[in-house]
């Protein structure tokens, strides 16, 4: 009986994790989009399975929890303001919203945006092509 419940919980946990990762990749792509001039990919596309495996294995619990909270908050807060989640807004509204969150007078808003920016930078740094492009552009 206990085994059956633990299998159900694990199944639910992995589905929830996949949903959070999909939403996180979408959000990371908004924070660090692809740069056509440099030829670097977006942070969302750089966040591949190897990145998430390493993140799940080595990231502190508070950072993993912070990512889940940040993804939920930054995705659904525009719903209260505009009637649509972040990924359904037009690009100008998305940019304005993320800039507003980064410059918010509320500490929590700034920190949640910082968590997403941090993970976008880490995801982009794990992509070999992006690292090569960034190393070539160094002065």
HUWO-V730601 format. One line per field, one symbol per residue. phi: phi as a letter, one per 20 degrees, with the letter a starting at -180 (. if undefined). burial: # if it has 9 or more other ideal C-beta (glycine too) atoms within 8 Angstrom, else .. A space follows every 10 residues. Layout:
phi->???
burial->???
This chain:
phi->.fgfffffff ffffffffff ffffffffff fcffdffene fffffffeff fffffffdff gfffffffff ffffedffff ednbfgfeef gfffffffff ffdffegfff ffffffffff fffffeefff ffffffeff
burial->.......... ......#..# #.######## ##.......# ########.. ##.###.... ..##.##### #########. ....##..#. ..##..##.. ##.#....## #######.## ####.##.## #.##.....
